[in-house]
Amino acid sequence: MVKIGYARVSSKNQKLDRQLEALQDCEKIFSDKLSGASLNREGLNQLLAFIREGDIVVVLELDRLGRNNIELTDTMNKIQQAGATLEVLTLPTTKGIEDENLRRLINNLMIELYKYQAENERQKIRERQQQGIEIAKRNGKFKGRKPRFTLNDPHLLHAIQLHVEEDYSIKEIERLTKIPENTFRRYLKKYLDQKKD
């Protein structure tokens, strides 16, 4: 059984010192200096390739492994598939539990509770933001996000021309103009509605 640490900060300017100090009992430590949103984390990929059955992956905080439930679940599944377990130093510890199956079960339960709590908090933040927007709208103070295009934008008009006059599909237009399909559909509807008036 080997303890393997993983540390991550969001940019090259930030320091790993606090995490590395917390992981000093680990026999090997992998690290990354880039956003959790990035899928190409070399240190994490090396760790996942390195771990073996019975190993313990140690992180200071769960969000070092990823920024959302999908990423976290995917990474934890890879750790489990390798036969390793995860220890999060800011969560209650399973230290001293000799039975590996029991340790794995308690570990997984704690992590699922943490993920639920984190997702619940994100949902509350979204709800508070929406409430703030509604209040600002009622008071005439909410301007919303600046539109990506105006209806006379040459780039948009070219894309509409390709679709309406030259019969290009919306997928082809996305490939040629780099305007996302949903964005193009929205502006195309506005353009056609304006033409009707």
Buried (B, 14 or more C-beta within 10 A) or exposed (E): EBBBBBBBBBEEEEEBEEBBEBBEEBEBBBBBBBEBEEEEBEBBBBBBEBBEEEBBBBBBBBBBBBBBEEBBBEBBEBBBEBEBBBBBBEBEEBEEBEEEEEBBBBBBEBBEEBBEEBEEEEEEEEEEEEEEEEEEEEEEEEEEEEEEBEBEBEEBBBBBEBBEEEEBEBEEBBEEBEBEEEBBEBBBEBBEEEEEE
